[in-house]
């Protein structure tokens, strides 16, 4: 398998029933996206109608012909366009010098043609011939399109045959068996062309345990698959991350009982005389993880003590593994890169069976489109950067269509701005988030008109496990539709609230499968109302989506299992959640003290608790709703924690009149039982084969001025999904205990 032998598009493997059904879905999506510009709508419709395997060709817009360049490994030439450009281009056939990126030769030639030959630019298409190319860096002033009808398109001549890579191949000839172990190969990569001393970043990022992304070091890829930095315990043959458990600990240290766990003690003691050893753990919570550099290892009688550079207080039974240790290089697929350029590799295949060179990630990005306008990337494989695959912040009208993005140390795609979209793309094997699609301003209610549509995203969070979702969302009037997001150890969707301000976003026809499997107290779809965002991040609709297999199937350490399919945390309010399906979930929907949330026409099957409802604002979270910031109010997320103050601030913001007319309840929220979860609706939901529908009593619901009605059992719709699990002692918690756990968590976040 090569960089190009990956799935060309997730839609190539889908089983949608007919073109007619897809056309109907396209019309629904168009209705939801009426605010988007015409060019984006054309892209969305085309992606749906042709079944997602979109041709790399982009239609000619406007009356004048676009300039068209063709770039290959050896040359760049003009093949179509205005007569003057074609004539000069024919004489100005550009050869690619040795060692120079052909994409940059094409970029520079296009700049020349635009400045010298075409007074009125009508757009351009750069058609890339099959091959693997180096990173592409664009300048927003020199390389942007002029308008949506005069855009610049970078496209594969044939979708799936072009890779833009942030990596550097390591010649097979450099590898030889290690003297002490014939299974391990060694290569000195420091002298490989394209690798600099700065590229030899071999350590993990020392970032915060909550929200930090530890990716960014040089990684190894073999046969287009990410290999594993040498660790103990190793990843299981089935791909499950394995962990050891601390006996106890304190600030910046933990202990191991050598008598009770001699195998772990033996491995840990072997780190004593090695440098640059790290431990990765869930130190204080099973919803937050981070890497810390080992400072010392010592033994006293049956106790082995590890100290690390950090202040986290390690709790009893905390999960961890050691990483970056040569002594742990003992399983196929593991490797270690030292700062002097020595690469140790235990390959999955003998050297004699290699058909291509391994690749190490060297560049911080594969495509840098920062600040670009009116640009499309189509049909391209984007691979092997140390940080971001396709980096596109502060953009307008940037479209990513039918691309395959994988093998990046941090995020696959960052698309932040306005009128932009990720469509029909396949994103996987990222160290942190899959894609981040954000745009709009909640203070002016300026819409972002961003979208993520028809994408398949899986196996993300391969470095940092928590708060690194498949789709990170936020902004105003953005659409996240028809995406398939799966195999995430924590959140599959994350955004809004204290993550990213958001108002009026639409989530529909998404499938979230096997999310949160390695963590606790989180949700497949998670949004949190902390930092005074709970009452002002309003107007979202989550509908027509499927949530499957939302259960903890990995080990836990310091907490009991608690996992939700949809989690509105910490008084998050003003959501409508309807026509969704929940199959084999621990908890289906979770309303954590919020106001005016509506849950209706949903279906739950093989679910332990269909709907959780609590009143945390009346007890341990009272301070966030029974408060004031003075007459001016206080801006959400700007070191504020007072929800009434944030409402007051937003009503005085440039969009205050719109907030008041759209949500008139904000005018009286500070005096209308502000800490009581009022006006919630849970109605007309159906269920089958569940343990309980809700954990809140009828009297509590009535006292909170909320409504549960017409929720009823029906025959099961699906077969073979498995019976609901019996409630474990840790998950069968009464409301008071839930409040206690959440209060402790709230103080930590």
C-alpha positions, 0 to 999 in steps of 0.5 A: 500500500502506498500513499495513494493506495488509500480509500479514494473516498468514503462514498466509494464504499457506501451503500445508499439505496439509489440516486433518487434517495441521494437527490432527495437528501441533496434537496434537504441539504440545500434547504438547510444551507440556503444561507450559503453561497451558490458555489458551495451549494453546487459543490454539495449537490454534486457530491450527493448526486454522483454518490460522493465519488466526485470527479476532480473536474470543477465547472467553468464559471462565468463567460470567459474561459478559465486559465488551466495549468497542468503540473507534473513531477517534471514540468508545468504548462498552460493547457487552456485559457484565454488566448494570450495566456495559452500563446505565452504559456506554450512558449513558456513551458516550465521545467521543474528543477531538481529538488524543487517542489513542482507545486511551487513551480506551478504556483509561481508560474500562475502568479507570473501569468496573472500579473503579466498577461491577464488584466482581468483574472477569470479564475484558474485550475491547476490540474495535478498529474499523478504522483507524490508532491511536497507541501504546498504553501500559498500566499493569500495576497498572491494566490487567492481567487478574485470572486467565487466565479473567478476562483483558483482550483487545485485538483488532482487530474484523477481523484485519488492519484495525487498526494501532497505530503508533509513527509520524507521517505527513508530509503530502504537501503539505510536499514540494517539489523540491530546488533542485539536484536535481529527483529529490530532494524536501525537507520541513521536518517539525519543525513537524508535529504529533506531532513533537518536538525529541527525536523528531529523533534522526537519528544511529546508536547508538554501541554495541559491535560485538558484540551491540550494537543500533544502531537507534533513530533516526528512520526514513522509511517509504514505502508501508509499506516501510522506506527507506534512509538515504543511503549509499555504496555504495548497496543494489543494485536487487535489495536486496543490501547493497553494501560498499567495502573498506579497503586497511588501517588501524589503531586507529580509522582505515582507508585507501583506495587512490585509485589502485586504487579511485578511485570509493570515494576520490571518494565518501569525499572528498566527506564531508570537509565534511559533518557527522554522517557515519557508517561501518558496517563489519565492522572486525575480524571478519566476524561483528561489525559496528558504526557509528562516527562519522567524525571526519576525512577526509584525502588524502596522495598516493594514500592517503585516510585516514578516522578515526572515533570508536572503538577498533576496529583495522581490518583489511586488506580490511575491509568498510564503507559510508558513511551519513548523507551528503547527497552520497550521496543518489543512488538511489530509496528513499534519504533523509536527516533532519537534526537541524533537521527537514529531510527529503531524500527520493529517492522510488521514485515521482514525487510526483504518483503518491503515494497516501498520506503517508510516515511517520516513526518517532517513538515508542520503542514502539508497544505498551508492555505492560511488567509486564502479566498475563493480557492478549492482543493479537490481529489487530493490525498493530504498526508504525513505532516507533523501538525496540521494536514490542511491548515486554513484559518481566516479564510473566505470561500475555501472548499475542500472536496473529495480529499483523503486526509490522514497521518497527521500529528495534530489535526487533519483539517482546520477550516476557520472563517466564512463561506467555506466547506469540507465536503465528501472527504475522508479523514482518519489517523490524526493525532488530535482532531479530525476536522475543525470547522468554525466561523461566525461571530456571536456578538454581532450574529454574523453568520459563518456559513460554514459546513461539513457535509458527507464526510467520513471521519474515524480513528482520530485522537491517536496522540491525545485521547480526550477533547480531540473530536472527529468534528470540532464545531462552533460559530453562527449558522453553520451546518454539519450534515451527513457525516459518519464519525466513528472510533473515537476514545472521547468525543466524536462531536465537540464544540459550542459553549466553553469550547467555541461560542456558537449560535444557531447551528444545524446538525442533521443526518450524522452517524456517530458510532463507537465514541467515548469508548476509553473515557468517562463522564463525557458524550459522543456529542458533547457541549458544555455551558461553563464560562457563562455560555449556557444561556447565550449559546442558543438556537441549535438543532440536532436531528435525524441522526444515529448514535450507536455503541456509545459505551466504555469498552476500554479500561477505566482508572479513577472513575466509574463508567458514565457515558452519554450519546448526547451530553448537554453539560452544565446548564447548557440551554435552548437546544432542540433534539429530535428524530434521532435514534440511539442504539446500544448506549449507556445513556441516550440524552443528558440534560445537565440542569439546562433550560428550555431544551426540547427532546422529542420524537427520538427512539431508544433501543438497548439503552440503559438510561434513555434520558438523564435530567438534573437540577445542578443549578439549584445546588452545587452550581448555584453560583453560576446562575445566582449572580450579577456582573453589574449593569454592563454584564460580563462577556461569556468566555472572558473569565466570566462564570455568571450566566445572568451577567452574560445574558445582560452583556449579549442583550447590550451587544451589537446583536442585542435586539436580535437576541431579544426578538429571537429569544424573548425569554432572555429578557426575564431569565434573571428573574424567572427562577434562574437556577431552576431547569424550567421549560424543558420538554421530553415528549413523544419519544419511543423506546425498546429493551431499555433499563429505565427511561429516566432517572428523574422522578415525576415530582421533581420534573413537575417542580422544575416546571418541565414536562415529560409526556407520551414517552412509550415502549414500542416493538424493537425496530432493529435486531441483533444490537444486544441487550442493555447492560445491567446498571453497574453500581457506579452508573446507578447513581442517585441525583445527589451523587451525580451532583457530587461527582459533577461538582468535583469535576466542575472545580477541575475544569 
